[in-house]
Amino acid sequence: MNLKDKNLLTRLAILIFLGLVIYSNTLRSEFQLDDIEFIVNNEHIRSFDEIAAYSRTIAPTRFISFLSFALNYHFGKLNVLGYHVFNLGIHLISALLVWWLVVLVYSTPWLKTMKANDDGQYIGFFAALLFVSHPVQTQAVTYITQRFASMAAMFYLASVCFYLKSRLSVSRNKFDVRYAVAALVAAIFGLFTKEIVITLPLAILLIERLLLASKREQGNSPGISIFKLLLFCFIFIGFISPFLFSFNISNIFLGQKMSGSHDGDIITLGKYLITQLKVWAIYLRLVFFPINQNIDYDLALSSNVFEPAVMFSYFMLMTVMFFAYRIRRVYPVFAFAVFWIIITLSCELIPRSHVIFEHKLYLPSVGIFIAIAFWLSRSIKDREKLMAVTTVIVAVLSVTTYARNNVWRTEISLWEDACSKSPNKYRPNLNLGKAYLANNELNKALMYIEKAIEIVPSSYAYTNRGIIFSKRQKFDEALKDFQMALDIDGSFPQAYITYFHRGNIFMATGKYDEAFDDYKNVIKLKPKYLRAYNNRGTLYLQLNEYDLALKDFNKVIDINPDLGFGYLNRALVYRAKGQYKEAIDDLNEAVRIDPKNEKAFYWRGVILGKLGEFKLAVREFDHALRLEPGFEKARMMREIAVKSYEANNNYKK
């Protein structure tokens, strides 16, 4: 192995090791925000057979992303570690592709005439270091669901790199069809990961026009006709995708929608485009001064192009674009980086309900980091000084990223941070209240949810306050809140939660008909919500409707056979029906799934006692008491089993 290869491997090891260290504190971070809907509560990812149909219903352009969630679930269920490792792997691969992209750019005929190949290796490595270590990437990497953005960016980069590699092989009269095919495959995969890949044809045209047009191939050069076809395919993908995925173009551009970035704002096309100028300036500020990052910015829409912030952003954008165009032949790498930023950000001109999210910067940041690496290498000629500056910059960014990742450790830490930066916004207050509620910190939960109600009196907020009242046994107040939630919007996406908790109150207060009605509504709205089947089955069991109870618990097990409580409750039905063998089999399965389920050991002991196996029953009760020393029923039943054994077998303690 020569020195050049050793240096390459050393740099590769540094890049990967740095990424692993920076994100090491995220591997056990909790599921956050959309993770709950798309992963934790998404029964469709539990079967590969359902992914295609689910994707067509939710978002056809996210099929590959949902498939990746299904792969994670298949191998690790809901163990968050596997999901974070997958995301980190995407990030590291993307960083390597950034490096390779720069090297390929420096291999183009125009750059080769400048004899800058060594610069290409260094600039590519530095750009990759910036990409992997910058804190602005944390939302796309640590927030599991934003695999949408990071994986689409990975396929985008891969497609560009493979295209450029195959294109360069033509200029050397060694056309390699494998790279051309790989470029198309990566483009198609990206298109089914997230819509941002729609700008890929523009990136390919940029490469053709800026980096390759100066080296005109002869008409009989190998592969030229194939490249014309390939270029057509990329353009076709860009223009056909809106029709392929049935986008409602007029509604997307001309329809009005509520802003998710500032409570009460109504998004129109004009306001959205004007506001994006401010957003782009914020993105640029985050790159150079990555402070005050926020999962949920409170950014009001702009309606006047003459606002100082909008005017400043506009003139800054025009100046940079004009400068890049003027120096495109002298500094093509910088021009390529600038136009990459513009192209990849252009998809954000399509109006969305959220005008700003940090993960939207993941792909455009590639151009920013290439530009920074390029100008630093031009400004500092001494290589040792350049390496020292690079090391300091990357070290500072790495520490900042590690610190930002700590904010993502739990839902509480994430939304506390968001509330401190967007204190008067509805969603941070609601989500922090929900996080405290999940942690059973009811006083704090109530404080933030009531603030959310003051800002926006929504069905979501009333439902969560109703849950708090229910936990405090304040059933009248809870029922009022649940009814208010349904009065505001009886069909809001989480109405099934409202019906479920109201049904639980009716069940607890003996209003069984009302409870059955609410559980029926839950199942109608959410046919695979197993908690509704479980609670309704429990109610049937209480009413001695054993066959109906058995049917509901069978449904629980069908929906998710990896949860022990379905088997435990079905065992109770079998016990009530006198089917003790079936009951023991289900309790064995419950214990296998959850060896710390003290109730499964308790009921196994009860049934063994019923069968006259008192010694075995004592052992089961002992096991239940080891798991839960305060389990008084288990202690009482143990005493009965011991006395029964003594009476029948002269047993001595």
C-alpha positions as CSV (number, residue, x, y, z in Angstrom):
1,M,0.0,0.0,0.0
2,N,1.5,3.3,-1.1
3,L,1.4,6.6,1.0
4,K,-1.5,8.0,-1.0
5,D,-3.6,5.0,-0.2
6,K,-2.7,5.2,3.4
7,N,-3.6,8.9,3.6
8,L,-6.9,8.1,2.0
9,L,-7.7,5.3,4.5
10,T,-6.7,7.5,7.4
11,R,-9.0,10.3,6.2
12,L,-11.8,7.8,5.7
13,A,-11.3,6.4,9.3
14,I,-11.3,9.9,10.7
15,L,-14.5,10.8,9.0
16,I,-16.4,7.7,10.1
17,F,-15.0,7.8,13.6
18,L,-15.9,11.5,14.0
19,G,-19.5,10.8,12.9
20,L,-19.8,7.8,15.3
21,V,-18.5,9.9,18.3
22,I,-20.7,13.0,17.5
23,Y,-23.9,11.0,17.3
24,S,-23.0,8.4,20.0
25,N,-25.3,10.1,22.5
26,T,-28.3,9.8,20.2
27,L,-28.5,6.0,19.9
28,R,-30.9,5.7,22.8
29,S,-32.8,8.9,22.1
30,E,-36.6,8.5,22.3
31,F,-39.0,8.4,19.4
32,Q,-40.1,12.0,18.8
33,L,-43.0,13.8,17.2
34,D,-44.0,12.1,13.9
35,D,-42.0,9.0,15.0
36,I,-45.1,8.1,17.1
37,E,-47.4,8.1,14.1
38,F,-45.1,6.7,11.4
39,I,-43.3,4.1,13.6
40,V,-44.6,3.4,17.1
41,N,-48.3,3.4,16.4
42,N,-48.0,2.4,12.8
43,E,-49.3,-1.2,12.5
44,H,-48.6,-1.2,8.7
45,I,-44.8,-1.3,9.1
46,R,-45.2,-4.6,10.9
47,S,-45.9,-6.4,7.6
48,F,-44.0,-5.9,4.3
49,D,-47.2,-6.8,2.5
50,E,-48.9,-3.6,3.7
51,I,-46.2,-1.1,2.9
52,A,-47.1,-0.5,-0.7
53,A,-50.8,0.1,0.0
54,Y,-50.1,2.2,3.0
55,S,-47.6,4.4,1.1
56,R,-50.1,4.9,-1.7
57,T,-52.6,6.1,0.9
58,I,-50.3,8.4,2.9
59,A,-47.6,9.5,0.5
60,P,-46.6,7.7,-2.7
61,T,-43.3,9.5,-2.7
62,R,-42.3,7.9,0.6
63,F,-42.5,4.2,-0.2
64,I,-38.7,3.5,0.3
65,S,-38.8,5.4,3.6
66,F,-41.7,3.4,4.9
67,L,-40.0,0.2,3.7
68,S,-36.9,1.1,5.7
69,F,-39.1,1.5,8.8
70,A,-40.5,-1.9,8.1
71,L,-37.0,-3.3,7.9
72,N,-36.1,-1.8,11.2
73,Y,-39.2,-3.2,12.8
74,H,-38.7,-6.6,11.3
75,F,-35.2,-6.9,12.8
76,G,-35.6,-5.0,16.0
77,K,-39.3,-4.3,16.6
78,L,-39.5,-0.9,18.5
79,N,-35.9,-1.0,19.8
80,V,-34.9,2.6,19.1
81,L,-31.2,1.7,18.7
82,G,-31.7,0.1,15.3
83,Y,-33.5,3.1,13.9
84,H,-30.8,5.5,15.0
85,V,-28.0,3.3,13.7
86,F,-29.8,3.2,10.3
87,N,-30.1,7.0,10.3
88,L,-26.4,7.4,11.3
89,G,-25.4,5.0,8.5
90,I,-27.3,7.1,6.0
91,H,-25.5,10.2,7.3
92,L,-22.0,8.7,7.0
93,I,-22.7,7.4,3.5
94,S,-24.0,10.8,2.5
95,A,-20.8,12.4,3.8
96,L,-18.7,10.0,1.8
97,L,-20.7,10.8,-1.3
98,V,-20.1,14.5,-0.7
99,W,-16.4,13.8,-0.7
100,W,-16.6,11.7,-3.8
101,L,-18.7,14.4,-5.6
102,V,-16.0,17.0,-5.1
103,V,-13.3,14.6,-6.3
104,L,-15.4,13.9,-9.4
105,V,-16.0,17.6,-10.0
106,Y,-12.2,18.2,-9.9
107,S,-11.8,15.3,-12.4
108,T,-13.9,17.1,-15.1
109,P,-12.0,18.3,-18.1
110,W,-12.4,22.0,-17.2
111,L,-11.0,21.5,-13.7
112,K,-8.2,19.2,-15.0
113,T,-6.8,22.0,-17.1
114,M,-6.3,23.9,-13.8
115,K,-4.3,21.0,-12.4
116,A,-6.2,21.1,-9.1
117,N,-6.6,17.3,-8.4
118,D,-4.8,17.6,-5.1
119,D,-7.2,20.4,-4.1
120,G,-10.1,18.2,-5.0
121,Q,-9.1,15.5,-2.5
122,Y,-8.6,18.0,0.3
123,I,-11.6,20.2,-0.4
124,G,-13.8,17.0,-0.7
125,F,-12.5,15.7,2.6
126,F,-13.0,19.1,4.4
127,A,-16.5,19.5,2.9
128,A,-17.4,15.9,4.1
129,L,-16.1,16.8,7.6
130,L,-18.2,19.9,7.7
131,F,-21.2,17.9,6.5
132,V,-20.8,15.1,9.1
133,S,-20.1,17.4,12.0
134,H,-22.3,20.4,11.6
135,P,-25.1,20.8,14.1
136,V,-27.6,21.9,11.5
137,Q,-27.8,18.3,10.4
138,T,-29.0,17.0,13.7
139,Q,-32.7,17.2,12.9
140,A,-32.2,15.2,9.7
141,V,-30.1,12.5,11.5
142,T,-31.4,12.3,15.1
143,Y,-35.1,12.8,14.3
144,I,-35.8,9.3,13.0
145,T,-38.7,10.2,10.7
146,Q,-36.6,12.7,8.9
147,R,-34.8,9.8,7.4
148,F,-37.2,11.0,4.6
149,A,-34.8,14.0,4.0
150,S,-31.5,12.3,4.7
151,M,-32.1,9.2,2.7
152,A,-33.5,11.1,-0.2
153,A,-30.4,13.3,-0.1
154,M,-28.2,10.2,-0.1
155,F,-29.9,8.8,-3.2
156,Y,-29.7,12.3,-4.8
157,L,-26.0,12.5,-4.2
158,A,-25.4,8.9,-5.3
159,S,-27.3,9.6,-8.6
160,V,-25.3,12.7,-9.3
161,C,-22.0,11.0,-8.5
162,F,-22.8,7.9,-10.6
163,Y,-23.9,10.2,-13.5
164,L,-20.8,12.2,-13.3
165,K,-18.6,9.1,-13.1
166,S,-20.3,7.6,-16.2
167,R,-20.1,10.9,-18.0
168,L,-16.4,11.2,-17.3
169,S,-15.9,7.6,-18.7
170,V,-17.3,8.9,-22.0
171,S,-14.7,11.6,-22.2
172,R,-12.0,8.9,-21.8
173,N,-13.7,6.7,-24.5
174,K,-14.4,4.1,-21.8
175,F,-18.1,4.4,-21.4
176,D,-19.3,2.3,-18.4
177,V,-23.0,1.6,-18.6
178,R,-23.0,0.3,-15.0
179,Y,-22.6,3.8,-13.6
180,A,-25.3,5.2,-15.9
181,V,-27.7,2.5,-14.8
182,A,-26.7,3.1,-11.1
183,A,-27.5,6.8,-11.6
184,L,-30.9,6.1,-12.9
185,V,-31.7,3.5,-10.2
186,A,-30.5,5.9,-7.4
187,A,-32.8,8.6,-9.0
188,I,-35.8,6.3,-8.9
189,F,-35.1,5.2,-5.4
190,G,-34.8,8.8,-4.3
191,L,-38.0,9.7,-6.1
192,F,-39.8,7.2,-3.9
193,T,-38.1,8.4,-0.7
194,K,-39.0,12.1,-0.7
195,E,-40.1,14.7,-3.3
196,I,-37.0,16.8,-3.0
197,V,-35.4,14.5,-5.7
198,I,-37.6,16.3,-8.2
199,T,-34.8,18.9,-8.7
200,L,-32.3,16.2,-9.7
201,P,-32.6,16.9,-13.5
202,L,-31.6,20.5,-12.8
203,A,-28.5,19.4,-11.0
204,I,-27.6,17.2,-13.9
205,L,-28.1,20.1,-16.3
206,L,-25.9,22.2,-14.1
207,I,-23.1,19.6,-14.3
208,E,-23.5,19.4,-18.1
209,R,-23.6,23.1,-18.6
210,L,-21.0,24.3,-16.1
211,L,-18.5,21.4,-15.8
212,L,-18.7,19.4,-19.1
213,A,-19.9,21.8,-21.8
214,S,-16.5,23.1,-22.4
215,K,-15.3,19.7,-23.4
216,R,-17.4,18.9,-26.5
217,E,-17.5,15.3,-27.4
218,Q,-17.2,14.2,-31.0
219,G,-20.3,12.9,-32.7
220,N,-18.9,9.4,-32.9
221,S,-17.7,9.2,-29.3
222,P,-19.0,6.1,-27.5
223,G,-22.0,6.6,-25.3
224,I,-23.1,10.0,-26.5
225,S,-26.5,8.7,-27.7
226,I,-26.9,6.8,-24.4
227,F,-26.2,10.0,-22.5
228,K,-28.8,11.9,-24.4
229,L,-31.2,9.2,-23.5
230,L,-30.1,9.3,-19.9
231,L,-30.4,13.0,-19.7
232,F,-33.9,12.8,-21.2
233,C,-34.8,10.2,-18.5
234,F,-33.7,12.5,-15.7
235,I,-35.7,15.4,-17.2
236,F,-38.7,13.0,-17.7
237,I,-38.5,12.0,-14.1
238,G,-38.5,15.6,-13.0
239,F,-41.6,16.5,-15.0
240,I,-43.6,13.3,-14.8
241,S,-43.4,12.8,-11.1
242,P,-46.2,15.3,-10.3
243,F,-48.5,13.3,-12.5
244,L,-47.1,9.9,-11.3
245,F,-48.0,10.8,-7.7
246,S,-51.2,12.5,-8.5
247,F,-50.2,15.9,-7.0
248,N,-52.9,18.4,-7.0
249,I,-50.9,21.2,-8.5
250,S,-53.5,23.9,-8.4
251,N,-54.3,23.2,-4.8
252,I,-50.7,23.0,-3.8
253,F,-49.8,26.4,-5.3
254,L,-53.0,28.3,-5.1
255,G,-54.8,26.8,-2.2
256,Q,-54.8,28.4,1.2
257,K,-53.6,26.5,4.3
258,M,-53.0,27.2,8.0
259,S,-49.4,27.9,8.8
260,G,-47.6,25.5,11.1
261,S,-44.8,28.0,11.7
262,H,-46.9,30.8,13.3
263,D,-50.3,30.3,14.9
264,G,-53.1,32.0,13.1
265,D,-51.3,32.8,9.8
266,I,-52.9,31.7,6.5
267,I,-50.5,30.7,3.8
268,T,-51.0,32.0,0.3
269,L,-48.5,31.6,-2.6
270,G,-47.4,35.2,-2.5
271,K,-46.8,35.3,1.3
272,Y,-45.1,31.9,1.2
273,L,-42.6,33.0,-1.5
274,I,-41.8,36.3,0.2
275,T,-41.3,34.5,3.6
276,Q,-38.9,32.0,2.0
277,L,-36.5,34.8,1.4
278,K,-36.3,35.3,5.2
279,V,-36.1,31.6,5.7
280,W,-33.1,31.2,3.4
281,A,-31.3,33.9,5.4
282,I,-32.0,32.0,8.6
283,Y,-30.6,28.9,7.0
284,L,-27.5,30.7,6.1
285,R,-27.2,32.1,9.6
286,L,-27.5,28.6,11.0
287,V,-24.6,27.4,8.9
288,F,-22.2,30.2,10.0
289,F,-23.6,30.7,13.5
290,P,-25.4,27.5,14.6
291,I,-27.0,28.8,17.8
292,N,-30.6,28.9,18.9
293,Q,-31.5,25.9,16.9
294,N,-35.2,25.0,17.3
295,I,-37.4,22.0,16.4
296,D,-40.4,24.4,16.1
297,Y,-39.6,28.0,15.0
298,D,-42.2,30.7,15.6
299,L,-41.9,32.6,12.3
300,A,-44.6,34.9,11.1
301,L,-45.4,35.1,7.4
302,S,-44.2,38.2,5.5
303,S,-46.6,39.9,3.2
304,N,-44.5,42.9,2.1
305,V,-41.5,42.6,-0.2
306,F,-40.2,45.8,1.3
307,E,-39.7,44.4,4.8
308,P,-36.0,45.0,5.7
309,A,-35.3,41.4,6.3
310,V,-36.9,40.3,3.0
311,M,-35.1,43.0,1.1
312,F,-31.8,42.1,2.7
313,S,-32.3,38.5,1.9
314,Y,-33.3,39.2,-1.7
315,F,-30.3,41.4,-2.4
316,M,-27.9,39.0,-0.8
317,L,-29.2,36.2,-2.9
318,M,-29.0,38.1,-6.1
319,T,-25.5,39.3,-5.3
320,V,-24.2,35.8,-4.6
321,M,-25.9,34.4,-7.7
322,F,-24.5,37.2,-9.9
323,F,-21.0,36.8,-8.4
324,A,-21.1,33.1,-8.9
325,Y,-22.2,33.5,-12.5
326,R,-19.5,36.1,-13.3
327,I,-16.7,33.9,-11.9
328,R,-18.0,30.6,-13.2
329,R,-15.1,30.1,-15.6
330,V,-12.4,31.2,-13.1
331,Y,-13.8,29.4,-10.1
332,P,-16.2,26.8,-11.4
333,V,-16.2,24.8,-8.2
334,F,-17.6,27.8,-6.2
335,A,-20.1,28.5,-8.9
336,F,-21.2,24.9,-8.9
337,A,-21.6,25.0,-5.1
338,V,-23.7,28.2,-5.2
339,F,-26.0,26.9,-8.0
340,W,-26.3,23.6,-6.2
341,I,-27.7,25.5,-3.2
342,I,-30.2,27.4,-5.3
343,I,-31.4,24.3,-7.2
344,T,-31.8,22.1,-4.2
345,L,-33.6,24.8,-2.2
346,S,-35.9,25.6,-5.1
347,C,-38.2,22.7,-4.2
348,E,-38.9,24.6,-1.0
349,L,-40.7,27.3,-3.1
350,I,-43.6,24.8,-3.3
351,P,-45.9,26.1,-0.5
352,R,-46.1,23.8,2.6
353,S,-47.8,24.4,5.9
354,H,-44.4,24.6,7.6
355,V,-42.3,27.4,6.1
356,I,-39.1,26.4,8.0
357,F,-37.6,23.2,9.3
358,E,-33.9,22.6,9.8
359,H,-33.9,19.2,8.0
360,K,-34.8,21.0,4.8
361,L,-31.2,22.3,4.8
362,Y,-29.7,18.8,4.7
363,L,-29.2,18.5,0.9
364,P,-28.6,22.2,0.1
365,S,-25.9,22.3,2.8
366,V,-23.7,20.2,0.5
367,G,-23.2,23.2,-1.7
368,I,-22.6,25.5,1.3
369,F,-19.9,23.2,2.7
370,I,-18.2,22.8,-0.6
371,A,-18.1,26.6,-1.1
372,I,-16.7,27.1,2.4
373,A,-14.0,24.4,1.9
374,F,-13.1,25.9,-1.5
375,W,-12.6,29.4,-0.2
376,L,-10.7,28.4,2.8
377,S,-8.3,26.4,0.6
378,R,-7.9,29.4,-1.7
379,S,-7.4,31.8,1.2
380,I,-4.9,29.9,3.3
381,K,-2.1,28.7,1.0
382,D,0.0,27.1,3.8
383,R,-1.2,23.5,4.1
384,E,-0.3,23.2,7.8
385,K,-2.1,26.3,8.7
386,L,-5.0,25.2,6.7
387,M,-5.1,21.9,8.5
388,A,-5.0,23.7,11.8
389,V,-7.9,26.0,10.9
390,T,-9.8,23.0,9.6
391,T,-9.3,21.0,12.8
392,V,-10.4,23.9,15.0
393,I,-13.6,24.5,12.9
394,V,-14.5,20.8,12.9
395,A,-13.8,20.5,16.6
396,V,-16.0,23.4,17.5
397,L,-18.8,22.1,15.3
398,S,-18.5,18.6,16.7
399,V,-18.8,19.8,20.3
400,T,-21.8,21.9,19.3
401,T,-23.5,19.0,17.5
402,Y,-22.9,16.7,20.5
403,A,-24.5,19.3,22.8
404,R,-27.5,19.8,20.4
405,N,-28.0,16.0,20.3
406,N,-28.4,16.0,24.0
407,V,-31.5,18.1,23.6
408,W,-33.0,15.3,21.5
409,R,-32.5,12.6,24.2
410,T,-36.1,12.7,25.5
411,E,-39.4,14.3,24.5
412,I,-39.3,16.4,27.6
413,S,-35.8,17.8,26.9
414,L,-36.7,18.5,23.3
415,W,-39.9,20.4,23.9
416,E,-38.5,22.2,27.0
417,D,-35.9,23.6,24.6
418,A,-38.6,24.5,22.0
419,C,-40.8,26.2,24.6
420,S,-37.9,28.3,25.8
421,K,-37.4,29.5,22.2
422,S,-41.0,29.6,21.0
423,P,-42.8,30.3,24.3
424,N,-46.0,31.6,22.8
425,K,-46.5,28.9,20.2
426,Y,-49.2,26.3,20.5
427,R,-47.4,23.2,19.5
428,P,-44.3,23.3,21.8
429,N,-46.6,23.9,24.8
430,L,-49.0,21.1,23.8
431,N,-46.2,18.6,23.1
432,L,-44.3,19.5,26.3
433,G,-47.6,18.9,28.2
434,K,-48.0,15.6,26.4
435,A,-44.5,14.6,27.3
436,Y,-45.0,15.4,31.0
437,L,-48.3,13.5,30.8
438,A,-46.6,10.4,29.4
439,N,-44.1,10.7,32.3
440,N,-47.0,11.0,34.7
441,E,-46.0,14.5,35.8
442,L,-49.5,15.7,35.9
443,N,-49.1,19.2,37.4
444,K,-46.5,20.2,34.8
445,A,-48.6,18.6,32.1
446,L,-51.7,20.5,33.0
447,M,-49.8,23.8,33.1
448,Y,-48.5,23.5,29.6
449,I,-51.6,22.0,28.1
450,E,-53.7,24.8,29.5
451,K,-51.4,27.3,28.0
452,A,-51.8,25.6,24.7
453,I,-55.6,25.9,25.1
454,E,-55.2,29.6,25.7
455,I,-53.2,30.0,22.4
456,V,-55.3,27.6,20.3
457,P,-58.4,25.9,21.9
458,S,-58.0,22.7,19.8
459,S,-59.4,19.2,20.0
460,Y,-56.0,17.9,20.7
461,A,-55.4,20.1,23.7
462,Y,-58.8,19.4,25.2
463,T,-58.4,15.7,24.7
464,N,-55.0,15.7,26.6
465,R,-56.4,17.9,29.4
466,G,-59.3,15.4,29.6
467,I,-56.8,12.6,30.0
468,I,-55.1,14.4,32.9
469,F,-58.4,14.9,34.6
470,S,-59.2,11.2,34.1
471,K,-56.0,10.2,35.7
472,R,-56.9,12.4,38.7
473,Q,-60.3,10.6,38.9
474,K,-62.0,13.9,38.0
475,F,-64.4,12.2,35.6
476,D,-66.9,15.0,35.2
477,E,-64.2,17.5,34.2
478,A,-62.7,14.9,31.9
479,L,-66.0,14.2,30.2
480,K,-66.6,17.9,29.6
481,D,-63.2,18.2,27.9
482,F,-63.7,15.1,25.8
483,Q,-67.1,16.4,24.6
484,M,-65.5,19.9,23.9
485,A,-62.8,18.2,21.8
486,L,-65.5,16.3,19.7
487,D,-67.6,19.5,19.4
488,I,-64.7,21.4,18.0
489,D,-63.9,18.8,15.4
490,G,-65.4,15.3,15.7
491,S,-63.3,14.0,12.9
492,F,-59.9,15.3,13.8
493,P,-57.1,12.7,13.3
494,Q,-56.9,11.7,16.9
495,A,-60.6,11.6,17.7
496,Y,-60.2,7.9,18.3
497,I,-58.1,8.8,21.3
498,T,-60.9,11.0,22.7
499,Y,-63.5,8.2,22.3
500,F,-61.1,5.7,23.8
501,H,-60.5,7.6,27.0
502,R,-64.1,8.6,27.3
503,G,-65.0,4.9,26.9
504,N,-62.7,4.1,29.7
505,I,-64.4,6.5,32.0
506,F,-67.8,5.1,31.1
507,M,-66.5,1.6,31.8
508,A,-65.1,2.7,35.2
509,T,-68.3,4.3,36.2
510,G,-70.5,1.4,35.2
511,K,-72.0,3.1,32.1
512,Y,-71.4,0.0,29.9
513,D,-73.6,0.9,27.0
514,E,-71.9,4.2,26.5
515,A,-68.5,2.5,26.9
516,F,-69.4,0.0,24.1
517,D,-70.5,2.8,21.9
518,D,-67.3,4.7,22.3
519,Y,-65.1,1.6,21.8
520,K,-67.1,0.9,18.6
521,N,-66.3,4.5,17.4
522,V,-62.7,4.0,18.2
523,I,-62.6,0.8,16.1
524,K,-64.5,2.5,13.3
525,L,-61.9,5.3,13.1
526,K,-58.9,3.2,13.8
527,P,-59.6,-0.5,12.9
528,K,-56.3,-1.7,14.2
529,Y,-56.2,0.2,17.5
530,L,-55.7,-2.9,19.7
531,R,-56.2,-1.1,23.0
532,A,-59.9,-0.6,22.1
533,Y,-60.3,-4.3,21.4
534,N,-58.5,-5.1,24.6
535,N,-60.6,-2.9,26.8
536,R,-63.8,-3.9,25.2
537,G,-62.8,-7.6,25.6
538,T,-62.1,-6.8,29.3
539,L,-65.6,-5.4,29.6
540,Y,-67.1,-8.4,27.9
541,L,-65.2,-10.6,30.3
542,Q,-66.6,-8.7,33.3
543,L,-70.1,-9.2,31.9
544,N,-69.5,-12.9,31.4
545,E,-69.8,-12.6,27.6
546,Y,-66.9,-15.0,27.1
547,D,-67.2,-15.6,23.4
548,L,-67.3,-11.9,22.6
549,A,-64.4,-11.3,24.9
550,L,-62.4,-14.2,23.2
551,K,-63.1,-12.6,19.8
552,D,-61.7,-9.3,20.9
553,F,-58.6,-10.7,22.5
554,N,-58.0,-12.8,19.4
555,K,-58.0,-9.6,17.5
556,V,-55.5,-8.0,19.8
557,I,-53.1,-11.0,19.2
558,D,-53.7,-10.8,15.5
559,I,-52.8,-7.1,15.3
560,N,-49.7,-7.5,17.4
561,P,-48.6,-11.0,18.5
562,D,-45.6,-9.6,20.3
563,L,-47.5,-8.1,23.1
564,G,-48.0,-10.2,26.2
565,F,-51.2,-8.7,27.5
566,G,-53.3,-10.1,24.7
567,Y,-52.3,-13.6,25.7
568,L,-52.7,-12.9,29.4
569,N,-56.3,-11.6,28.9
570,R,-57.2,-14.4,26.6
571,A,-56.0,-16.8,29.2
572,L,-58.4,-15.3,31.7
573,V,-61.3,-16.0,29.3
574,Y,-60.1,-19.6,28.9
575,R,-59.9,-19.9,32.7
576,A,-63.4,-18.6,33.1
577,K,-64.6,-21.1,30.6
578,G,-62.8,-23.9,32.3
579,Q,-60.3,-24.5,29.4
580,Y,-57.3,-24.7,31.7
581,K,-54.8,-26.2,29.2
582,E,-55.4,-23.3,26.7
583,A,-55.2,-20.8,29.6
584,I,-51.8,-22.2,30.7
585,D,-50.5,-22.2,27.1
586,D,-51.4,-18.5,26.7
587,L,-49.8,-17.6,30.1
588,N,-46.7,-19.4,29.0
589,E,-46.6,-17.3,25.9
590,A,-47.2,-14.1,28.0
591,V,-44.2,-15.0,30.2
592,R,-42.0,-15.8,27.2
593,I,-42.8,-12.4,25.7
594,D,-42.4,-10.6,29.0
595,P,-40.5,-12.5,31.8
596,K,-41.2,-9.7,34.2
597,N,-45.0,-9.9,34.0
598,E,-45.9,-10.7,37.6
599,K,-49.6,-11.0,36.7
600,A,-48.9,-13.9,34.3
601,F,-47.1,-15.8,37.0
602,Y,-49.9,-15.0,39.5
603,W,-52.6,-16.3,37.2
604,R,-50.5,-19.4,36.3
605,G,-50.3,-20.1,40.0
606,V,-54.1,-19.6,40.4
607,I,-54.8,-22.1,37.6
608,L,-52.2,-24.6,38.8
609,G,-53.8,-24.4,42.3
610,K,-57.2,-25.0,40.7
611,L,-55.7,-28.2,39.1
612,G,-54.4,-29.3,42.5
613,E,-50.7,-28.6,41.6
614,F,-50.1,-26.7,44.8
615,K,-46.3,-27.0,44.9
616,L,-46.0,-25.6,41.4
617,A,-48.6,-22.9,42.3
618,V,-46.4,-21.8,45.3
619,R,-43.4,-21.5,42.9
620,E,-45.5,-19.3,40.6
621,F,-46.6,-17.1,43.4
622,D,-43.0,-16.8,44.7
623,H,-41.9,-15.7,41.3
624,A,-44.7,-13.1,41.1
625,L,-43.7,-11.7,44.6
626,R,-40.0,-11.5,43.6
627,L,-41.1,-9.3,40.7
628,E,-43.5,-7.3,42.8
629,P,-43.0,-7.6,46.5
630,G,-46.1,-5.6,47.2
631,F,-48.4,-8.0,45.3
632,E,-50.7,-8.8,48.2
633,K,-53.1,-11.0,46.3
634,A,-50.2,-13.2,45.2
635,R,-49.0,-13.4,48.9
636,M,-52.5,-14.4,50.0
637,M,-52.9,-17.0,47.3
638,R,-49.5,-18.4,48.2
639,E,-50.6,-18.9,51.7
640,I,-53.7,-20.8,50.5
641,A,-51.6,-22.9,48.2
642,V,-49.1,-23.8,51.0
643,K,-51.9,-24.8,53.4
644,S,-53.6,-26.9,50.7
645,Y,-50.3,-28.6,49.9
646,E,-49.7,-29.3,53.6
647,A,-53.2,-30.7,54.1
648,N,-52.8,-33.1,51.1
649,N,-49.2,-34.0,51.4
650,N,-48.1,-33.2,55.0
651,Y,-45.9,-30.4,53.5
652,K,-43.5,-28.7,55.8
653,K,-42.2,-25.2,55.2
